[in-house]
Amino acid sequence: MKRIILPLIALLLACSCEKALERYPLNGPSTGTFPASEEEALAGVLVSYKNLSNSKQQYSSWPWRFVDNLTDIGTTRIGLSNWNLFVTSTLTQTTSAATALYSRIYRTAGRIHLVLDNLDNIKDKMSEQTYLQFKAELLCLRAYIYDMGCQYYGDIPFIDHCLSLDDYAYPRMPKEQVIDRILEDMDDALLEALPVRWEKATWGTCRLGRAAAYTLKARICLNWGRFADAAKYSRKAMELSEGVYKLETLDCTYYPNAATEGEPSASNLHGFKGETSDEWMWAIQFDRLAASNVHSMIYTYSSRVANGAAGCGPSQALMDTFQCTDGLSIIESPLYNWQDPWNHRDPRLDLYCLRSDTRINNVQYSTSPSDKQVRDYNIDAMVNNNDVNGNKSEYGPNGTKGPGGYLWRKYADKTYYGETLTASYEDELDVCIMRYAELLLIDAEANIEMDGGDLKRAQNDINQVRSRVKMPKITTMDRAGLRSALRYERTVELCAEGFRWFDIRRWKTANGITLAEKVMNGPQYAPAFNGARPNAKPTIDESWTVSYNTSDTWDGKAFNLRVLLNMYYQTGKDELWPLPDAEIRTNTAIGQENQNPGY
């Protein structure tokens, strides 16, 4: 299915005028006479989708997947490129990772408008159904990128047409008005023109069907606190999804150590098999047959034993967030033993995160400095433990410049393992940006937060996600209890999928501050370099955020976690990223006086 759209991409590139794309950042090619046919219009629609896959930073598909490593639940290598700037309040308006996304938003908008501007002129060259489908897809895509723009940058220029060399200065529109407009564009009557799901064998998950479009509409409403509308649209999306989308079955077997046959894996959901899963609703498509249409996220996430970068991973705080199998926190459950911390835990800890004393792609994984070699069960031989020993081992998971002791397992796929061993850095695993589990959690949160919400429905939504991994069902019907359960589920189920950054800026604590103000200030901890078992006894609040008191340990001995880095969050600044310097200097309708506060 990945091969089908390539000839159409070539057609679009041959037809479109690129000159205006050189103007940064509010750009879009001149419409001219494109598209002139249904075939050209389809090419334009598909390239608008494809443009999302071009948003990349070194070794990462940006910001999808990676941005959770810039929060309390993820870590990156110490001193790695720009990433530490995001968690220490030291971003600037020239930081490339922050400015690149802004550029990509408007480049994608330019592609969208290239088709939209002339679509009405060729209505008579296609069926009414096809015309409405193209229009619905393009407006949903624009809604997706503008919602993202508002999340990261706040008020943004709203552009609804192709720009020219003398039509580029637009002021920032208040984000509330932007959200009003994009929701208005996604008119229910227009969305009815979409198929519930595009034919799986042909399109996979690269095109937005009606169920996914309503999920997107629900997500946007939820993001901005429009809970009644979010509940309405999520209900519609779930009705459409019946018999079409479902939760993928996961193997929740616990494997206590590398010597035990087998290893935990969710690759049927988060690996290459996920691309054909009935849980994926929408994904950004990658294809190595298209020029530069690959990324390096498997390499970035992989162990150095497999020639990976060990570039990022879950934080100690996230590892301590996972409940025990009785549904209680590790500080409440009688099942928890800090000296055997991985047993009796929510299976998603092992399915989504990589901890020592297990396997990854059938290779022993250990961050103990005494384990100079580990066993590769694929060849039944001992191999060098590059995570702790040898060339650049300081960048290993628990090295002096490493990400903090753990790696992500979520996107590990043995299909790609042989390629990393032969020094290949690029892969074409599609990036799922919407799946059925998220829809259930959108529906749950909307009903919890709206006045008169259906709390029984919210409870059922949450329990569907928990039951999939054999976690006990929640029984509370109290709004505060359901809110706590929902926040736990979004934290662990959606970890490393790019939602955490905005969740902690949207969610409030009991005293009214955002979670970001609480969790993004202070030390971020990692296990000791010597491989000692962490003895820190965490504090876990009602939102399932974790903090530590250095005088509180399980064994009464000295606190043995080390400080990975000190996070710093400035209220009134770090809710947003800065607008790029190039935008400030070239867009005369904005200017430095209208930059986001603190930059």
Buried (B, 14 or more C-beta within 10 A) or exposed (E): BBEEBBEBBEBBEEBBBEEBBEBBBBBBBBBBEBBBBBEBBBBBBBBBBBBBBBBBBBBBBBBBBBBBBBBBBBBBBBEBBBBBBBBBBEBEBEBEBBBBBBBBBBBBBBBBBBBBBBBEEBEEBBEEEBBBBBBBBBBBBBBBBBBBBBBBBBBBBBBBBBBBEEEBEBBBBEBEEBBBBBBEBBEEEBBEBBEBBBEEEEBBBBBBBBBBBBBBBBBBBBBBEBBBBBBBBBBBBBEBBEEBBBBBEBEBEBBEEBEEEEBBBBBBBBBBBBBEBBBBBBBBBBBEEBEEBBBBBBBBBBBBBBBBBBBBBBBBBBBBBBBBBEBBBBBEBEBBBBEEBBEBBBBBBBBBBBBBBBBBBBBBBBBBBEBEBBBBBBEEEEBBBBBBBEEEBEBBBBBEBBBBBBBBBBBBBBBBBEBBBEEBBBBBBBBBBBBBBBBBBBBBBBBBBBEEBBBEBBBBBBBBBBEBBEBBEBEBEEBEBBBBBBBBBBBBBBBBBBBBBBBBBBBEBEEEEBBBBBBBBBBBBBBBBEBEBBBBBBEBBEBBBBBBEEEBBBEEEEBBBBEBBEBEBEEEBBBBBBBBBBBBEBBEEBEEEEBBEBB
